[in-house]
Amino acid sequence: MSIDYTPFFEALGVTLSDKKRLTRALTHKSASHGRDLGYERLEFLGDRVLGLCVADMLMDAFPKEPEGALSRRLNALVRQETLAEVALEISLPNYVILGKAEEESGARHNPAILSDIVEAVIAAIYKEQGLEEARKFIHKYLEKRLENTAKPPKDAKSALQEWAMARKMPLPAYTMTDRSGPDHAPIFTIEVALPGREAVSAQGETKRVAEQKAATTMLEKLTAE
């Protein structure tokens, strides 16, 4: 069955003629039938192209900020949650190719898979149309998400670490206490502990997400105290 990619290409801002590469960028390993036909290799390249373009964009947008502040902004723009939002904006779930089991389990809307495929699509654009077209796509969807504030975004883990350092306490300790769910949609449980404080736990689709949620919960408890 022929797939009409016209709406997808309109969202990307570019038409891709290499349908074989495009199909690979959209294919989850569950649908590759044991062969190396999934998006992983393209995702590897797309991650590097994304990082380069976002870093360059931030250098231009915030010419006076130090490396640490730029790194926090970059991390906020390329994290899984942000890329999953972009995936929804370009209607990516409509084109993802999955195996039967993953399809039935709802993997089509899994943020981890969607963010990976966004990176694979960036690589497909780069390989066929070059860096400038990949940059245009990245700017189109990420430039509007720049934090145009006096201070760069600060994630919960960084804020909790600074809280501990200001009080000359050991840094927060994060421990994975559980991992559940299938391989394509795991759920991680992370516990964060501080001396003299009751440990708190949180769950997330990745360890990083769970750690951020745990740090947020701990900060909320500390603020309430």
C-alpha positions as CSV (number, residue, x, y, z in Angstrom):
1,M,0.0,0.0,0.0
2,S,1.4,3.4,-1.0
3,I,1.7,5.9,1.7
4,D,0.9,9.6,1.1
5,Y,3.8,11.5,2.7
6,T,2.7,14.9,1.3
7,P,1.3,16.2,4.7
8,F,4.4,14.9,6.4
9,F,6.8,16.6,4.0
10,E,4.8,19.8,4.4
11,A,5.4,19.7,8.1
12,L,9.1,18.9,7.6
13,G,9.5,21.8,5.2
14,V,11.3,19.5,2.7
15,T,10.5,16.6,0.3
16,L,12.5,13.5,0.7
17,S,12.8,11.4,-2.5
18,D,14.8,8.5,-1.0
19,K,11.8,6.5,0.2
20,K,14.1,3.6,1.3
21,R,16.0,5.8,3.7
22,L,12.8,7.5,4.9
23,T,11.2,4.1,5.6
24,R,14.2,3.1,7.6
25,A,14.1,6.3,9.6
26,L,10.5,5.5,10.5
27,T,10.9,1.8,11.3
28,H,11.1,0.5,14.8
29,K,13.3,-2.6,15.3
30,S,10.2,-4.6,16.1
31,A,9.2,-4.3,12.5
32,S,12.6,-5.1,11.0
33,H,12.1,-8.8,11.1
34,G,15.5,-9.6,12.7
35,R,17.4,-7.5,10.1
36,D,19.2,-4.3,10.7
37,L,16.5,-2.2,9.1
38,G,15.5,0.0,12.0
39,Y,16.1,3.6,12.7
40,E,19.0,3.2,15.2
41,R,21.9,4.0,12.9
42,L,20.1,7.1,11.5
43,E,19.2,8.1,15.0
44,F,22.9,8.0,15.9
45,L,23.7,10.4,13.2
46,G,20.6,12.6,13.7
47,D,21.5,13.1,17.4
48,R,24.9,14.6,16.4
49,V,23.3,16.8,13.7
50,L,20.7,18.0,16.2
51,G,23.3,18.8,18.8
52,L,25.5,20.7,16.4
53,C,22.6,22.8,15.0
54,V,21.1,23.6,18.4
55,A,24.5,24.5,19.9
56,D,25.2,26.9,17.0
57,M,21.7,28.4,17.4
58,L,22.3,29.0,21.1
59,M,25.7,30.5,20.5
60,D,24.0,33.1,18.2
61,A,21.0,33.7,20.5
62,F,23.0,34.1,23.7
63,P,26.4,35.5,22.8
64,K,27.3,36.4,26.4
65,E,26.4,33.3,28.2
66,P,29.1,30.9,29.5
67,E,29.3,27.2,28.5
68,G,27.5,25.9,31.5
69,A,24.4,28.0,30.9
70,L,24.4,27.1,27.1
71,S,24.6,23.4,28.1
72,R,21.5,23.7,30.2
73,R,19.6,25.4,27.4
74,L,20.8,22.7,24.9
75,N,19.8,19.9,27.2
76,A,16.3,21.4,27.6
77,L,15.9,21.6,23.8
78,V,17.1,18.1,22.8
79,R,15.6,16.1,25.7
80,Q,13.2,13.3,25.0
81,E,10.1,15.3,26.1
82,T,10.8,18.2,23.8
83,L,11.5,16.0,20.8
84,A,8.3,14.0,21.5
85,E,6.4,17.3,21.4
86,V,7.9,18.0,18.0
87,A,6.9,14.5,16.8
88,L,3.3,15.3,17.6
89,E,3.5,18.7,15.8
90,I,4.6,17.0,12.6
91,S,2.1,14.1,13.0
92,L,4.9,11.6,13.2
93,P,2.9,8.9,15.0
94,N,0.8,8.5,11.7
95,Y,3.9,7.3,9.9
96,V,5.8,5.2,12.5
97,I,6.3,1.5,11.4
98,L,5.9,-1.0,14.3
99,G,5.7,-4.7,14.9
100,K,2.3,-6.2,15.8
101,A,3.0,-6.5,19.5
102,E,4.3,-3.0,19.9
103,E,1.4,-1.6,17.9
104,E,-1.0,-3.3,20.2
105,S,0.8,-2.1,23.3
106,G,0.5,1.6,22.2
107,A,4.2,2.1,21.4
108,R,3.1,4.4,18.5
109,H,2.8,7.1,21.1
110,N,5.8,6.2,23.3
111,P,7.8,9.4,23.9
112,A,11.1,7.6,23.8
113,I,10.4,6.0,20.4
114,L,9.0,9.2,19.0
115,S,12.0,11.3,20.1
116,D,14.4,8.7,18.6
117,I,12.6,8.8,15.3
118,V,12.7,12.6,15.2
119,E,16.5,12.3,15.3
120,A,16.4,9.6,12.6
121,V,14.3,11.8,10.4
122,I,16.8,14.7,10.9
123,A,19.5,12.3,9.7
124,A,17.4,11.4,6.6
125,I,17.1,15.1,5.8
126,Y,20.8,15.7,6.3
127,K,21.8,12.7,4.2
128,E,19.6,13.7,1.2
129,Q,19.4,17.5,1.4
130,G,22.4,18.5,3.4
131,L,23.1,20.3,6.7
132,E,21.3,23.6,5.8
133,E,17.9,21.8,5.2
134,A,18.4,19.9,8.5
135,R,19.1,23.1,10.2
136,K,16.0,24.8,8.8
137,F,13.8,22.0,10.2
138,I,15.5,22.1,13.6
139,H,15.2,25.9,13.8
140,K,11.5,25.7,12.7
141,Y,10.5,23.6,15.7
142,L,13.1,24.4,18.4
143,E,13.8,28.1,18.0
144,K,10.4,29.0,19.3
145,R,11.1,26.9,22.4
146,L,14.2,29.0,23.4
147,E,14.0,30.2,27.0
148,N,14.2,33.9,26.3
149,T,14.7,34.7,30.0
150,A,17.4,36.4,32.0
151,K,18.5,33.0,33.3
152,P,18.9,29.7,31.4
153,P,16.5,26.9,32.4
154,K,17.5,25.0,35.5
155,D,16.4,21.4,35.8
156,A,15.3,19.9,39.1
157,K,18.4,17.8,39.6
158,S,20.7,20.9,39.3
159,A,18.4,22.8,41.7
160,L,18.5,20.1,44.2
161,Q,22.3,19.8,44.0
162,E,22.7,23.5,44.5
163,W,20.3,23.3,47.5
164,A,22.6,20.6,49.1
165,M,25.8,22.4,48.3
166,A,24.5,25.7,49.8
167,R,24.1,23.8,53.1
168,K,27.4,22.0,52.8
169,M,25.6,18.7,52.5
170,P,26.7,15.6,50.5
171,L,25.2,15.6,47.0
172,P,21.8,13.9,46.4
173,A,22.2,10.1,45.8
174,Y,20.0,8.5,43.1
175,T,19.3,4.8,43.0
176,M,17.3,2.8,40.6
177,T,15.0,0.6,42.7
178,D,12.9,-1.0,40.0
179,R,12.5,-1.5,36.3
180,S,9.2,-2.8,34.9
181,G,7.4,-3.0,31.6
182,P,8.4,-4.4,28.2
183,D,11.7,-3.5,26.6
184,H,10.1,-1.0,24.2
185,A,8.3,0.8,26.9
186,P,10.2,0.4,30.2
187,I,9.2,2.1,33.5
188,F,12.1,3.1,35.8
189,T,11.7,3.8,39.5
190,I,14.4,6.1,40.9
191,E,14.9,7.0,44.6
192,V,16.7,10.1,45.7
193,A,18.2,10.5,49.1
194,L,19.7,13.3,51.2
195,P,21.2,13.0,54.7
196,G,18.6,13.6,57.4
197,R,15.7,13.5,54.9
198,E,13.3,10.8,54.0
199,A,14.0,9.4,50.6
200,V,11.5,9.9,47.8
201,S,10.8,7.9,44.6
202,A,9.4,8.6,41.2
203,Q,8.8,6.8,38.0
204,G,9.6,7.6,34.4
205,E,10.0,6.2,30.8
206,T,13.8,6.7,31.2
207,K,16.2,6.9,34.1
208,R,16.7,10.6,33.4
209,V,13.0,11.4,33.5
210,A,12.5,9.4,36.7
211,E,15.5,11.2,38.3
212,Q,14.1,14.6,37.4
213,K,10.7,13.7,38.8
214,A,12.3,12.4,42.0
215,A,14.3,15.6,42.4
216,T,11.2,17.7,41.8
217,T,9.3,15.8,44.5
218,M,12.2,16.2,46.9
219,L,12.4,19.9,46.2
220,E,8.7,20.3,46.9
221,K,9.1,18.5,50.2
222,L,12.0,20.7,51.2
223,T,10.1,23.9,50.2
224,A,7.1,22.8,52.3
225,E,9.4,22.3,55.3
